[in-house]
Amino acid sequence: MKVDSFGKYRNFLLPLADCISIILGYYLMSVLITDSFLMNPTSTITAREILISIVLSIIVFQIVFRIFKRYNTVIRYETNQDYLIYIFLSIISTIIVSLIEELILHMKNPSIKLNLTVGVIIGLLIVASRLILRYILLADVVNKGINYTSENQKKLLIIGGGYSANDIIKTLNTTLKGRYDIVGIIDDNKKRMGYSVAGVRIIGTRDDIGRICEKYNVDTIFFSIVTIDNKNKKEILEICSKTGAKVKVLPDLRELITEENLYHSLRDIEIEDLLGRDPIRLDNNNIKSLIQDKTVLVTGGGGSIGEEICRQIMLHNPKQLLMLDIYENSLYSIELELKAKYPNNKIKAIIANIRDEQRIMDLFEEYHPEIVFHAAAHKHVPLMENNPTEAIKNNVFGTYNLVNACDKFKTKKFILISTDKAVNPTNIMGATKRVCEMIIQAKDKESETEYVAVRFGNVLGSNGSVVPLFKKQIAEGGPVTVTHKEITRFFMTIPEAVALVLQSITYAKGGEIFVLNMGEPVKIYDLAKTLIELSGLKLDEDIKIEIIGMRPGEKLYEELLMDEEGLEETNHEKIFIAEPKNFTMDDIEEKLDKLRYILDNDITDKQIIKDTMKECVPTYKNPQEVNGE
């Protein structure tokens, strides 16, 4: 039967199938009463009475089934719950028929037990008819697909023997029948060995993955465990990476609730799977009281961090959200997104350059923001090494303009987005961000505004981050470029970074630098190697990793604290406060005058600029000093 044909005639075919089930059900009941009802006219129930029961049943069943919309279900997607409903409604319908016969037609009815029996029999026959139709329909869908032969079948191993694996296997055996040859399931519960899930046997634990992949020439692995801690997830994925098979991962349960088909939820491996730690969860319960009914300004609102700050701020119902950026395309995009989601809230996109002191002052005078999140900055290390004066203009004096505007117009809180590259900086970008930290710590001492900074590491998925670059290089056939085999970085997700930023304002008293404990740093070479292997490729055979040398201003190991800063705990186990330094604005103005001299005199000599920056930031060092070269 063609799917299209069934859809056209389903309003006729389904009731007809139910009528046939009712007739067969009453015939089987007659067999229970006598050896041969048709050949025994002396039976206590006559043929006329059976015929009346059948006609009544057809009418009652049709009414009941239509009331409960049993003809509106999609046969291919019916579940065991639907089948139980069919049986239950069949029993109810049979009881209604019996009451009509006894109370209205005054017919002599069989026992209640027999009535219930015939209801169950009819219900089972109706379920059987639905299962037959479902089989025919699914077979038609499969036949429309690609015809896979043993030559183009993929050998598949499934990790995890739970509900997700069950649903994936069912999908593969119906709509994708023949595409995969499932060799078995891996499950660490040894008591399950030899058991089957949806017809596929559990054949080993994580320790057997390598052996099984080699034995069966497995070229694809589905990781289907959605309730697993990141430590064990990382360990299993590392085992999988050594097999040469391509690995796909099922998302966590929060992502799955929006997906109807688990197979289509499988995704390629992500860096979050390889961090070896659970995502950091922050308690934002106090944030609402600080943001609700406030005018909030986000600079760099079109950037990857700024956009997420704007999204999370809107969850707390601000009086007005001001999004400021110099780049119109990205700002326009987030404005459309938020206005569509929050049509009744005040959301304004502002094109402005934080270097323009007068423009900034005019904006503060017009809107009087109560909270400012400062995410606008030049952040790319090699670019800023080649354009140091641009980093100074934007990062240092852009921040200086905002800090002064906040002070003049009595802004309540100012939050600077800083970076781990500000710690013992080895590049212009990091040094300028360290100057920004010094500015807000000094300004806090003489202003009513509370100034704080939030310092974190590399953000996954942000513009220019390493993971999208690696994926692009792998997709293009390589090579994957790494600057140094020993280089390491701290990583965090964008939601984690933004949650820290928002959390910081609940602890802020002024002058603090907040630091997030991000666990162990990740070696970039190992990250690239694992991403290659989990893409089903072999390192050095299919794709190579090329060591291209350290970039200007780059150092091997990022740090989150300077040695002299120390740590102070907060109420959150993952957030710490660096001890404030004793800077005054007079100290800072003296440093800024040196930087102004460079800009005012159009000095372009990079060595002079770096020497001046070292005078302003005593912890600023050449990369060679830090990297031990």
C-alpha positions in Angstrom: 0.0 0.0 0.0 1.3 3.4 -0.9 1.5 6.0 1.9 -0.2 8.6 -0.3 -3.0 6.1 -1.2 -3.7 5.3 2.5 -3.9 9.0 3.4 -6.5 9.4 0.7 -8.7 6.5 1.8 -7.9 6.3 5.6 -11.4 7.7 6.6 -12.9 4.6 4.9 -10.2 2.0 5.5 -9.9 2.4 9.3 -13.6 2.2 10.1 -13.9 -0.8 7.7 -11.0 -2.6 9.5 -12.8 -2.0 12.8 -16.1 -3.4 11.4 -14.3 -6.5 10.3 -12.7 -6.8 13.8 -16.1 -6.5 15.5 -17.6 -9.2 13.2 -14.7 -11.5 13.9 -14.8 -10.8 17.6 -18.5 -11.9 17.9 -17.8 -14.9 15.8 -15.0 -15.9 18.2 -17.4 -15.3 21.1 -19.9 -17.7 19.6 -17.2 -20.3 19.4 -16.6 -19.9 23.1 -20.3 -20.5 23.8 -20.8 -23.6 21.6 -18.6 -25.9 19.5 -20.3 -24.6 16.3 -22.8 -21.8 16.7 -23.8 -21.8 13.1 -24.7 -25.6 13.2 -26.5 -25.4 16.5 -29.8 -23.6 16.3 -30.8 -24.6 19.9 -28.0 -22.4 21.3 -29.1 -20.0 24.0 -28.1 -17.1 21.8 -29.7 -16.9 18.4 -28.2 -15.8 15.1 -30.6 -12.9 15.1 -29.4 -11.7 18.5 -25.7 -12.0 17.4 -26.6 -9.9 14.3 -28.2 -7.2 16.4 -25.2 -7.1 18.7 -22.9 -6.7 15.7 -24.9 -3.9 14.2 -25.2 -2.1 17.6 -21.5 -2.6 18.2 -20.5 -1.1 14.8 -22.6 2.0 15.6 -21.4 2.3 19.3 -17.8 1.7 18.4 -17.8 4.3 15.7 -19.3 6.9 18.0 -16.9 6.1 20.9 -13.8 6.0 18.7 -14.7 9.3 17.1 -15.4 11.0 20.4 -11.9 9.9 21.6 -10.4 10.8 18.2 -9.0 7.4 17.5 -9.2 8.0 13.7 -7.1 11.1 14.0 -3.9 9.4 15.1 -0.9 8.8 12.7 -0.7 5.0 12.4 3.1 4.9 11.9 3.7 6.7 15.2 1.3 4.9 17.5 2.7 3.6 20.7 1.8 0.9 23.3 -0.3 3.5 25.1 -2.4 4.0 22.0 -2.9 0.2 21.7 -4.0 0.0 25.4 -6.5 2.8 24.7 -8.0 0.8 21.8 -8.6 -2.2 24.1 -10.0 -0.1 26.9 -12.4 1.7 24.5 -13.4 -1.6 23.0 -14.4 -2.9 26.5 -16.3 0.3 27.2 -18.2 0.1 23.9 -19.1 -3.6 24.5 -20.5 -2.7 27.9 -22.6 0.1 26.4 -23.9 -2.3 23.8 -24.9 -4.8 26.5 -26.7 -2.1 28.5 -28.7 -1.1 25.4 -29.6 -4.7 24.6 -30.8 -5.4 28.2 -32.4 -2.1 29.2 -33.9 -1.0 25.9 -34.2 -4.0 23.7 -34.9 -6.4 26.6 -32.6 -9.0 25.1 -31.2 -11.9 27.2 -27.5 -11.1 27.5 -24.6 -13.5 28.2 -22.7 -13.1 31.4 -20.7 -10.0 32.2 -17.6 -12.1 32.0 -18.4 -13.0 28.4 -19.2 -9.4 27.5 -15.8 -8.3 28.8 -14.1 -11.2 27.0 -15.7 -10.1 23.6 -14.6 -6.5 24.3 -11.0 -7.6 24.8 -11.1 -9.9 21.7 -12.4 -7.0 19.5 -9.8 -4.7 21.0 -7.0 -7.1 20.3 -8.2 -7.5 16.7 -8.3 -3.8 16.2 -4.8 -3.4 17.6 -3.7 -6.3 15.2 -5.2 -4.4 12.2 -3.3 -1.2 13.2 0.0 -3.2 13.5 -0.6 -4.7 10.1 -1.3 -1.2 8.6 1.8 0.2 10.4 4.0 -2.5 9.0 2.7 -1.9 5.4 3.2 1.9 5.7 6.7 1.6 7.2 7.7 -0.9 4.5 6.6 1.6 1.9 8.7 4.4 3.5 11.7 2.1 3.6 11.3 1.1 -0.1 11.3 4.7 -1.1 14.8 5.2 0.4 18.2 4.4 -0.8 18.9 0.7 -1.4 21.9 -0.1 0.6 24.1 -3.1 -0.3 26.6 -4.9 1.8 29.3 -2.9 -0.1 28.0 0.5 1.0 26.6 -0.5 4.5 28.4 1.2 7.4 29.5 -1.0 10.3 28.0 0.6 13.4 28.7 0.2 17.1 26.4 1.8 19.7 27.7 3.0 23.0 25.0 2.8 25.7 22.2 0.3 26.1 19.4 2.6 27.3 16.2 4.1 26.0 18.1 6.3 23.5 19.8 3.3 21.9 16.4 1.6 21.7 14.9 4.5 19.8 17.9 4.9 17.5 17.9 1.2 16.6 14.2 1.3 15.8 14.7 4.3 13.5 17.6 2.7 11.8 15.5 -0.5 11.2 12.6 1.4 9.7 13.3 4.7 7.9 17.0 3.9 7.4 16.8 0.2 7.0 20.0 -1.2 5.4 22.1 1.9 5.9 23.9 0.5 8.9 25.0 -3.0 9.9 24.8 -2.7 13.7 27.4 -5.0 15.1 26.4 -4.6 18.8 26.0 -2.4 21.8 28.6 -1.4 24.5 27.3 -1.1 28.1 29.4 -0.9 31.2 26.8 -2.8 33.2 28.3 -6.4 33.1 25.0 -7.9 34.3 23.5 -6.9 30.9 26.0 -8.9 28.8 24.2 -11.0 26.3 20.9 -9.2 26.7 19.4 -7.5 23.7 18.0 -4.0 23.1 15.6 -3.8 20.1 17.0 -7.0 18.8 20.7 -5.9 19.1 22.9 -7.7 21.6 25.1 -6.1 24.2 28.5 -7.5 23.4 31.0 -5.7 25.7 32.0 -2.9 28.0 34.2 0.2 27.3 37.3 -2.0 27.7 36.1 -4.0 24.7 35.6 -1.1 22.3 39.0 -1.3 20.6 38.8 -5.1 20.2 35.2 -5.0 18.8 36.0 -2.2 16.3 39.0 -4.1 15.0 37.1 -7.4 14.8 34.1 -6.1 12.9 35.8 -3.3 11.0 33.6 -0.7 12.6 33.7 2.7 10.8 30.9 4.5 12.8 30.2 4.8 16.5 27.0 6.4 18.0 27.5 7.6 21.5 23.9 7.4 22.8 24.3 7.9 26.6 22.6 11.2 27.6 22.9 10.8 31.4 26.7 10.5 32.0 29.1 12.8 33.8 31.7 14.5 31.6 34.7 12.6 33.2 33.4 9.2 32.0 32.2 10.7 28.8 35.7 12.0 28.0 37.3 8.6 28.9 34.9 6.7 26.6 35.4 9.2 23.8 39.2 8.9 24.1 38.9 5.2 23.7 36.7 5.7 20.6 39.2 8.2 19.2 41.8 5.4 19.0 39.6 3.1 16.8 39.7 5.2 13.6 35.8 5.2 13.5 33.8 8.4 13.1 32.0 9.2 16.3 28.6 11.0 16.6 27.2 12.1 20.0 23.7 12.3 21.2 23.0 15.7 22.9 22.0 15.9 26.6 18.4 15.6 27.7 17.6 19.3 27.5 18.4 19.4 23.8 16.6 16.1 23.2 13.2 17.2 24.5 12.8 19.4 21.4 13.6 16.5 19.0 11.1 13.8 18.0 13.6 11.5 16.4 16.8 10.6 18.4 18.7 9.5 15.3 18.4 13.0 13.8 19.6 14.5 17.2 23.0 12.8 16.7 25.7 15.5 16.2 29.4 15.6 15.4 31.8 15.7 18.4 32.1 19.1 20.1 34.9 20.5 22.3 32.5 20.6 25.3 32.6 16.7 25.1 36.4 16.7 25.6 36.8 19.2 28.4 36.6 16.4 31.0 34.5 18.5 33.4 30.9 19.2 33.9 29.6 22.6 32.7 29.8 25.2 35.5 26.4 26.1 36.8 26.0 29.5 38.5 23.3 30.6 40.8 21.7 33.7 39.3 18.8 34.0 41.7 19.9 37.4 43.0 20.5 38.9 39.5 16.8 39.6 38.8 16.6 42.1 41.7 19.6 44.0 40.4 18.6 44.1 36.7 14.8 44.3 36.9 13.4 47.7 36.0 16.9 49.1 35.3 18.3 50.7 32.2 21.2 48.5 31.1 23.9 49.3 28.5 26.0 46.6 26.9 29.0 47.8 24.8 30.1 45.4 22.1 26.5 44.2 22.1 26.9 42.6 18.6 29.9 40.4 19.6 29.6 36.8 20.7 29.9 37.6 24.4 27.9 40.9 24.1 25.0 39.1 22.4 24.8 36.4 25.1 24.9 39.1 27.8 22.0 40.8 26.1 20.1 37.5 25.9 20.5 36.7 29.5 19.8 40.3 30.7 16.4 40.1 28.9 15.5 37.1 31.1 15.5 39.5 34.1 13.1 42.1 32.6 15.2 45.3 32.5 13.4 48.7 32.1 15.4 49.2 28.9 18.3 47.4 27.1 20.8 49.6 25.2 23.0 47.6 22.8 26.0 49.6 21.6 28.4 48.5 18.8 30.4 50.0 15.9 29.5 47.1 13.6 25.9 47.5 12.3 25.3 44.0 10.8 25.9 42.0 14.0 24.1 44.6 16.1 21.1 44.5 13.7 20.9 40.7 14.0 20.7 40.6 17.8 18.2 43.5 17.8 15.9 41.6 15.5 16.2 38.4 17.6 15.4 40.1 20.9 12.6 42.3 19.6 10.9 39.3 18.1 11.2 37.5 21.4 10.4 40.4 23.7 8.0 42.7 21.6 6.8 44.6 24.6 10.2 45.5 26.0 12.3 48.5 25.3 15.3 47.4 23.3 17.5 49.9 21.4 20.5 49.3 19.1 23.0 52.2 19.1 25.8 52.6 16.6 28.6 54.4 18.3 32.4 54.2 18.8 33.6 54.1 22.4 36.6 56.1 21.3 34.3 59.1 20.6 34.3 60.7 24.1 31.6 63.3 23.2 29.3 60.7 21.6 29.6 58.6 24.7 28.8 61.5 27.0 25.8 62.4 24.9 24.4 58.9 25.1 24.8 58.8 28.9 23.1 62.1 29.2 20.2 60.9 27.1 19.6 57.4 28.6 21.3 57.5 32.1 22.2 53.8 32.2 22.2 52.3 35.7 24.3 49.3 34.8 27.0 49.1 32.1 28.5 45.8 30.8 31.7 46.8 28.8 32.4 44.0 26.3 33.6 46.1 23.4 37.3 45.5 22.7 39.9 44.6 20.2 40.8 41.0 21.3 42.8 39.3 18.5 46.4 38.9 19.7 48.4 38.8 16.4 46.3 41.7 14.9 46.9 43.9 17.8 50.7 43.1 17.8 50.7 44.5 14.3 48.4 47.4 15.1 49.3 48.4 18.7 48.0 52.0 18.6 44.6 50.7 17.6 44.5 48.5 20.7 45.5 51.4 22.9 42.9 53.8 21.3 40.0 51.3 21.6 40.8 49.2 24.6 42.4 51.7 26.9 40.9 55.0 26.0 37.5 53.6 25.0 37.3 52.1 28.5 38.5 55.4 30.0 35.7 57.3 28.2 33.1 54.9 29.5 34.5 54.9 33.1 34.4 58.7 33.2 30.8 58.8 31.7 29.7 56.4 34.4 31.2 58.5 37.1 29.7 61.8 35.8 26.2 60.4 35.3 26.1 58.4 38.5 25.9 54.9 36.9 25.4 52.4 39.7 27.6 49.5 38.4 30.2 49.1 35.7 31.4 45.6 34.7 34.6 45.3 32.6 34.9 42.1 30.5 38.6 41.2 30.9 40.8 38.2 30.0 43.4 35.8 31.3 45.8 37.4 28.8 45.9 40.5 31.1 47.8 38.3 33.6 51.6 38.7 33.1 50.8 39.9 29.6 53.2 39.0 26.7 51.3 40.9 24.0 49.8 44.4 23.4 46.2 43.2 23.6 46.7 41.6 27.1 48.7 44.6 28.3 45.9 47.0 27.2 43.3 44.9 29.1 45.5 45.0 32.2 45.6 48.8 31.9 41.8 48.7 31.8 41.7 46.6 35.0 44.0 49.2 36.7 41.7 52.0 35.5 38.6 50.6 37.0 40.3 49.6 40.3 41.7 53.2 40.7 38.5 54.9 39.6 36.5 52.8 42.1 38.3 54.5 45.0 37.0 58.0 44.1 33.6 57.4 42.5 30.1 56.5 43.6 29.9 54.0 40.8 31.0 50.4 41.7 33.6 49.3 39.1 34.5 45.6 38.8 36.2 43.4 36.2 35.5 39.8 35.2 38.5 37.7 34.0 38.1 34.5 32.1 39.8 32.3 29.5 39.1 31.3 25.9 35.4 31.2 25.0 34.2 28.3 22.9 32.3 29.3 19.9 33.2 32.9 20.0 34.4 34.8 16.9 37.9 33.7 16.1 38.2 30.9 18.6 40.3 27.8 17.8 37.7 25.1 17.6 35.7 26.5 14.5 39.1 27.0 12.9 40.1 23.3 13.5 36.8 22.1 12.2 37.1 24.1 9.0 40.6 22.9 8.5 39.5 19.3 9.0 36.6 19.7 6.6 39.0 21.1 4.0 41.4 18.2 4.3 44.0 19.9 6.5 46.5 20.5 7.6 45.3 21.5 11.1 47.6 24.2 12.3 48.9 24.5 15.9 51.4 27.1 16.9 53.3 24.9 19.5 53.0 21.3 20.6 53.0 22.2 24.3 50.6 25.2 24.2 47.7 25.0 26.6 44.6 27.1 27.2 41.7 27.3 29.6 38.3 26.9 28.0 34.7 27.8 28.9 31.4 28.0 27.1 29.8 31.3 26.2 26.9 30.7 28.6 29.4 30.0 31.4 31.3 33.2 30.7 28.2 35.3 30.6 26.8 33.6 33.8 30.0 34.6 35.5 29.7 38.2 34.3 26.1 38.4 35.6 27.0 36.6 38.8 29.8 39.0 39.5 27.4 42.0 40.0 25.7 40.1 42.9 29.0 40.0 44.8 30.4 43.4 43.7 31.3 46.0 46.2 33.7 47.8 43.9 37.3 47.4 42.8 37.2 43.6 42.5 38.6 41.4 39.7 36.4 38.3 39.6 38.1 35.0 38.4 36.4 31.7 37.5 37.9 28.4 38.4 37.8 26.7 35.0 39.5 23.4 35.9 42.5 22.0 34.2 43.9 23.7 31.0 43.6 21.9 27.7 46.6 21.1 25.5 45.7 22.5 22.1 47.7 19.8 20.2 45.8 17.0 22.0 42.5 18.8 21.2 43.3 19.0 17.5 44.4 15.3 17.5 41.2 14.2 19.1 39.0 16.2 16.9 40.7 14.6 13.8 40.3 11.1 15.2 36.7 11.5 16.2 36.0 12.7 12.7 36.9 9.2 11.5 40.3 10.3 10.1 43.8 9.0 10.9 46.4 11.5 12.0 49.3 11.7 9.5 47.6 9.4 7.1 44.4 11.2 6.2 45.3 14.6 7.7 48.3 16.2 9.3 48.9 18.6 12.2 51.3 21.3 11.2 53.3 23.2 13.9 53.5 26.7 12.5 55.4 28.4 15.4 54.3 30.8 18.1 52.5 33.9 16.9 53.6 37.4 17.8 52.8 38.0 21.5 51.7 34.5 22.2 52.7 32.5 25.3 52.5 28.8 26.0 50.5 28.9 29.3 47.8 31.3 30.1 47.3 32.3 33.8 44.2 33.5 35.7 46.1 35.3 38.5 49.2 37.3 39.0 51.4 35.9 41.8 50.9 39.0 43.9 47.2 39.1 43.6 46.1 36.3 46.0 42.6 34.9 46.2 39.5 35.6 48.2 36.6 33.2 48.2 33.0 34.2 47.4 29.7 32.4 48.2 30.2 30.4 45.0 32.8 27.7 45.0 33.8 28.4 41.4 34.2 32.2 41.7 37.1 34.0 43.4 38.2 37.6 43.9 41.7 38.8 43.1 43.0 41.1 45.9 42.6 44.8 44.8 45.7 46.8 44.1 46.5 50.2 45.5 46.3 52.3 42.3 45.1 55.9 42.4 43.8 57.8 39.5 46.8 60.1 39.7 49.0 57.0 39.1 46.8 56.0 36.2 46.7 59.4 34.6 50.5 59.5 34.7 50.5 56.2 32.8 47.8 57.3 30.4 49.8 60.5 29.6 52.6 58.3 28.3 50.2 56.4 26.0 48.6 59.7 24.9 52.0 60.9 23.9 52.4 58.0 21.5 48.9 58.6 19.9 49.3 62.4 19.8 52.7 62.2 18.1 51.7 59.3 15.7 54.5 57.2 16.9 54.5 53.9 14.9 57.8 52.3 16.1 56.5 49.1 17.7 59.5 48.8 20.0 58.9 52.3 21.5 55.3 51.4 21.9 56.1 48.2 23.7 58.7 49.9 26.0 56.1 52.5 26.9 53.6 49.8 27.6 56.1 48.1 29.9 56.4 51.3 31.9 52.6 51.4 32.3 52.3 47.6 33.1 55.3 46.4 35.1 54.2 42.7 34.6 54.3 43.0 30.8 57.1 40.8 29.5 58.4 39.6 26.1 57.0 36.2 25.1 60.5 34.7 25.2 60.9 35.6 28.9 57.7 33.6 29.8 58.1 30.8 27.3 61.6 30.0 28.4 63.1 30.6 24.9 
